[in-house]
Amino acid sequence: MSKLMVFVGATVGGWLGWFAGEPFGTMTAFIVSMVGTGVGIYVARRWASSYLP
């Protein structure tokens, strides 16, 4: 279950990053998306370790 949460966190983080960087160009959107993916993984892993058995 925690792997599913990490996948969802990475997907949502990457999407939010792309959405935030898109107005500034494709390369900026890509870079911000990668940062968002990392943040999403971090947050999802912390959440999963706290709330899932």
C-alpha positions as CSV (number, residue, x, y, z in Angstrom):
1,M,0.0,0.0,0.0
2,S,2.8,2.4,0.7
3,K,4.2,1.9,-2.8
4,L,0.9,3.0,-4.2
5,M,0.9,6.1,-2.0
6,V,4.4,6.9,-3.2
7,F,3.3,6.5,-6.8
8,V,0.3,8.8,-6.3
9,G,2.5,11.3,-4.5
10,A,5.0,11.3,-7.3
11,T,2.3,11.7,-9.9
12,V,0.5,14.6,-8.1
13,G,3.8,16.3,-7.3
14,G,5.0,16.1,-10.8
15,W,1.7,17.4,-12.2
16,L,1.6,20.3,-9.8
17,G,5.2,21.1,-10.7
18,W,4.5,21.0,-14.4
19,F,1.4,23.2,-13.9
20,A,3.5,25.8,-11.9
21,G,6.4,25.9,-14.4
22,E,4.4,25.7,-17.7
23,P,3.9,29.5,-18.0
24,F,7.7,30.0,-18.1
25,G,8.5,27.4,-20.8
26,T,8.8,23.7,-21.4
27,M,12.2,23.3,-19.9
28,T,11.3,25.2,-16.8
29,A,8.1,23.1,-16.5
30,F,10.2,19.9,-16.8
31,I,12.7,21.0,-14.1
32,V,10.0,22.2,-11.7
33,S,8.1,18.9,-12.4
34,M,11.1,16.9,-11.4
35,V,11.4,18.9,-8.1
36,G,7.6,18.4,-7.6
37,T,8.0,14.7,-8.1
38,G,10.7,14.5,-5.5
39,V,8.7,16.5,-3.0
40,G,5.7,14.3,-3.7
41,I,7.7,11.2,-3.0
42,Y,9.0,12.6,0.2
43,V,5.6,13.7,1.5
44,A,4.0,10.4,0.5
45,R,6.6,8.3,2.2
46,R,6.4,10.4,5.4
47,W,2.6,10.2,5.3
48,A,2.6,6.4,4.6
49,S,5.1,5.7,7.5
50,S,3.0,7.7,9.9
51,Y,-0.5,6.4,9.0
52,L,-0.1,3.0,7.5
53,P,0.9,-0.1,9.5
